[in-house]
Amino acid sequence: MPSYLGPSIPALCHLFILLVVNSLTLFALFVLLVRSLWAIGANVTTIESWEIERHKTLLRRARYFGGYLDGPDGMKVRIRKQEFPYDVGILSNVKAGMGGSWNFLSWFWPLARTPDRKSGLEFEVNEFEDPNLSWPPPDPDRIPRKSRPILSSTDPFTIPHFDSPADEMAAFRQRQQEDLARRAGVVNDDSADGGIRRRRKFHERYKNNNKSSNTGAESEAEVAEEEDSEGNEIEDDEQHFNSEVNEHIEVDEGEEAWRNAEGERLDDFGVDEDVEFYDEEDLPLSVLRERIKAGL
């Protein structure tokens, strides 16, 4: 036959592509058909087959540990073999999978009656195991951990655990209300509990501590001067050197006068150290100005 009477090269390429695609599709459908027939005959879904394989794996592991596996919180879980309870025979499995009717013609009739919804609530079992046993069998990896409430401040587990999202939301709202209540009033160190307790500046606290221990400190200082006369001379030299470097630091600047190794402080970069360090509360700007003018 002459070549001009046969199919063209594009037609041959298209035919080859269709042959490859159809072959792959037919093979995939055949595998799916075999899998579906096996699932109907054994009354096992894909998820149930995974559960059976997982149970077999747990049995192999437990065989080396005396029949027990470790669960959460040190719990020992006994693993015993359980049979799949819903495999009731090939014919009964096919009947249940095809709608629960023995009329095999209705299995292939697309307009057949839909099974009753009650048929999805109760399932026949093979009674190989105790009816009180649940399926799937217990799995140590799926057992939830018990909630660990914080018993005291010494408990190393400081993250709270809640039984439900509602409890966690309620605890969050309670903390929010407590924060609002603390911000409602501004009190000093000498005020009653319940408000914001603002600590005094360092030099004020230092003076208060010195007043209560002047007598003892003076006696200890005299003894220290007699014993460490040579050490004091070295310290005086160091203090003299530091005073030359930082001679412009005021004595009453307190903790907010912190400097880095190069002698720089936040105030050199335009940062208000009093506000940054003492964490002023949220107040209107006019009130803050009045307090600054009044020297508070």
C-alpha positions in Angstrom: 0.0 0.0 0.0 1.4 3.4 -0.8 2.3 5.6 2.1 0.0 8.4 1.0 -3.0 6.1 1.6 -2.1 5.4 5.2 -2.4 7.6 8.3 -0.3 10.7 8.5 2.6 11.2 11.0 0.5 13.5 13.2 -2.3 11.0 13.3 0.2 8.2 14.3 1.6 10.4 17.1 -1.9 11.1 18.3 -2.8 7.4 18.2 0.3 6.5 20.2 -0.5 9.1 22.9 -4.0 7.8 23.2 -2.7 4.3 23.5 -0.4 5.2 26.4 -3.0 7.3 28.2 -5.8 4.8 27.8 -3.5 1.9 29.0 -2.5 3.8 32.1 -6.2 4.7 32.8 -7.4 1.2 32.3 -4.7 -0.2 34.6 -5.6 2.4 37.3 -9.3 1.5 37.0 -8.5 -2.2 37.2 -6.5 -1.7 40.4 -9.4 0.4 41.9 -11.9 -2.3 40.9 -9.9 -5.0 42.7 -9.4 -2.8 45.7 -13.1 -2.0 45.9 -14.1 -5.7 45.5 -11.8 -6.7 48.3 -13.1 -3.9 50.5 -16.7 -5.0 49.9 -15.9 -8.7 50.5 -14.0 -8.0 53.7 -16.2 -5.2 54.8 -13.1 -3.1 55.4 -12.7 0.6 54.5 -9.4 2.2 53.8 -9.3 3.7 57.2 -10.2 0.4 58.9 -7.4 -1.3 57.0 -5.0 1.3 58.4 -6.3 0.6 61.9 -5.8 -3.2 61.4 -2.2 -2.6 60.2 -1.5 -0.3 63.2 -2.9 -2.9 65.6 -0.6 -5.5 64.2 2.4 -3.2 64.6 1.5 -2.5 68.2 1.2 -6.3 68.8 4.7 -6.8 67.4 6.1 -4.1 69.6 4.3 -5.3 72.7 5.6 -8.8 72.2 9.1 -7.6 73.1 8.0 -5.7 76.2 5.9 -8.4 77.9 2.6 -7.3 76.4 2.7 -3.7 77.6 3.6 -0.4 76.0 4.4 2.9 77.5 1.6 5.5 77.5 1.6 9.2 78.5 2.4 10.2 82.1 4.2 6.8 82.8 1.0 4.8 82.1 1.4 1.1 81.1 -1.0 0.0 78.4 -1.7 -3.7 77.8 -1.9 -4.6 74.2 -3.9 -7.8 73.4 -4.9 -9.1 70.0 -8.4 -8.2 68.8 -10.2 -9.4 65.7 -11.9 -7.0 63.4 -15.5 -7.2 64.6 -17.3 -6.2 61.4 -16.1 -9.0 59.1 -19.3 -11.2 59.2 -18.7 -13.3 56.1 -18.2 -12.6 52.4 -21.9 -12.8 51.4 -23.1 -10.8 54.4 -20.3 -8.2 53.8 -21.4 -7.8 50.1 -25.0 -7.4 51.2 -24.1 -4.7 53.7 -21.9 -2.9 51.3 -24.4 -2.9 48.4 -27.3 -1.5 50.4 -28.5 -4.2 52.8 -30.7 -6.0 50.3 -30.3 -9.6 48.9 -31.8 -8.5 45.5 -28.6 -8.5 43.5 -30.4 -6.8 40.6 -30.9 -3.7 42.7 -27.1 -3.6 43.4 -26.6 -2.5 39.7 -29.8 -0.5 39.2 -29.0 3.2 39.6 -32.6 4.1 40.4 -32.9 1.7 43.3 -34.3 2.8 46.6 -31.8 4.5 49.0 -31.2 2.5 52.2 -32.8 3.7 55.4 -30.7 6.1 57.5 -31.0 3.9 60.5 -28.9 1.3 58.7 -25.9 3.5 59.3 -26.3 3.5 63.1 -26.2 -0.2 63.9 -23.8 -2.8 62.4 -23.7 -6.5 62.6 -20.6 -8.0 64.4 -19.0 -11.4 64.3 -19.0 -11.8 68.1 -15.4 -13.0 68.1 -14.6 -10.6 70.9 -16.3 -9.2 74.0 -19.1 -6.8 73.0 -17.7 -4.3 75.6 -14.4 -4.0 73.8 -14.1 -1.0 71.5 -12.7 -0.8 68.1 -10.1 0.4 67.2 -8.0 -1.0 70.0 -6.3 1.3 72.5 -3.2 3.0 71.1 -0.7 4.6 73.5 0.2 7.3 71.0 -3.4 8.5 70.9 -4.2 8.6 74.6 -4.4 12.2 75.7 -2.3 13.5 78.5 -3.8 14.5 81.8 -4.0 18.2 82.5 -1.4 19.4 84.9 -2.6 22.3 87.1 0.1 24.5 88.5 0.1 23.6 92.2 2.6 26.2 93.4 5.3 28.6 92.3 7.9 25.8 92.7 6.3 23.7 90.0 8.7 23.5 87.1 5.8 23.4 84.6 4.7 27.0 84.5 2.5 26.8 81.4 -1.1 26.4 82.5 -3.2 23.6 81.1 -6.9 23.9 80.5 -9.5 21.2 80.0 -11.3 23.1 77.2 -11.0 26.2 75.0 -13.8 27.8 77.0 -11.7 27.6 80.2 -8.7 29.1 78.5 -10.8 32.0 77.2 -12.3 32.5 80.7 -8.8 32.6 82.3 -7.7 35.1 79.6 -10.6 37.4 80.3 -9.9 37.2 84.0 -6.3 38.3 83.5 -7.5 41.1 81.3 -9.9 42.3 84.0 -7.1 42.2 86.5 -4.8 44.3 84.2 -7.6 46.9 83.8 -8.1 47.0 87.5 -4.4 47.6 88.1 -4.3 50.4 85.6 -7.4 52.1 87.1 -5.5 53.4 90.1 -2.0 54.8 90.5 -0.5 54.4 94.0 3.0 54.6 95.5 4.9 52.1 97.5 3.3 53.2 100.8 -0.3 52.7 99.5 -2.6 49.8 100.2 -2.5 46.6 98.0 -4.6 46.4 94.9 -3.2 49.2 92.8 0.0 49.8 90.9 2.9 49.7 93.2 5.6 51.9 91.7 9.1 51.4 93.2 11.0 54.5 94.3 14.2 55.6 92.6 17.3 53.9 93.5 18.9 56.8 95.5 15.7 57.1 97.6 15.6 53.5 98.4 19.4 53.6 99.1 18.9 56.4 101.6 16.0 54.7 103.4 18.1 51.5 103.8 21.0 53.5 105.1 18.9 55.2 107.7 17.9 51.9 109.2 21.4 50.6 109.4 23.6 53.6 110.1 24.8 52.4 113.5 25.8 49.0 112.4 27.3 50.3 109.2 29.5 52.8 111.0 31.0 50.2 113.3 31.6 47.8 110.4 33.2 50.5 108.4 35.7 51.3 111.2 36.8 47.6 111.4 37.1 47.4 107.6 39.2 50.5 107.5 41.7 49.1 110.0 42.0 45.7 108.2 42.0 46.8 104.6 44.0 50.0 104.7 46.1 49.0 101.8 43.1 47.8 99.7 41.4 51.1 100.3 44.3 53.0 98.8 44.0 51.0 95.6 40.2 51.6 95.6 40.7 55.3 96.1 43.0 55.4 93.0 40.4 53.6 90.9 37.6 55.8 92.2 39.7 58.9 91.3 40.2 57.5 87.8 36.5 56.8 87.4 35.6 60.3 88.7 37.9 61.9 86.0 36.1 59.9 83.3 32.5 60.4 84.6 32.9 63.5 86.7 29.7 65.1 85.2 27.4 62.3 86.5 25.2 63.5 89.3 25.0 61.6 92.5 21.2 61.5 92.6 20.7 60.2 89.1 20.1 56.7 90.4 19.6 53.6 88.3 18.4 55.5 85.2 21.9 57.0 84.9 23.3 53.7 83.6 26.2 54.1 81.2 27.8 51.6 78.8 31.5 50.8 78.6 32.2 53.9 76.5 30.5 56.3 79.0 27.3 56.8 76.9 23.8 56.9 78.3 20.3 56.9 76.8 19.9 60.6 77.4 22.8 61.3 75.0 20.6 59.9 72.2 17.5 61.9 73.1 15.7 59.2 75.1 13.8 60.3 78.2 15.3 57.9 80.8 12.7 58.6 83.5 9.9 57.5 81.2 11.7 54.5 79.8 12.9 53.2 83.2 10.0 53.9 85.4 7.3 52.9 82.8 4.8 55.7 83.2 1.2 54.7 83.1 -1.1 55.7 80.3 -2.1 59.2 81.2 -3.1 62.2 79.0 -0.3 64.5 77.9 -1.8 67.5 79.8 -1.8 65.6 83.1 1.9 64.6 82.5 2.8 68.2 81.9 1.2 69.3 85.1 3.0 66.7 87.0 6.3 67.7 85.5 5.7 71.3 86.3 4.7 70.4 89.9 7.9 68.3 90.2 6.1 65.0 90.7 
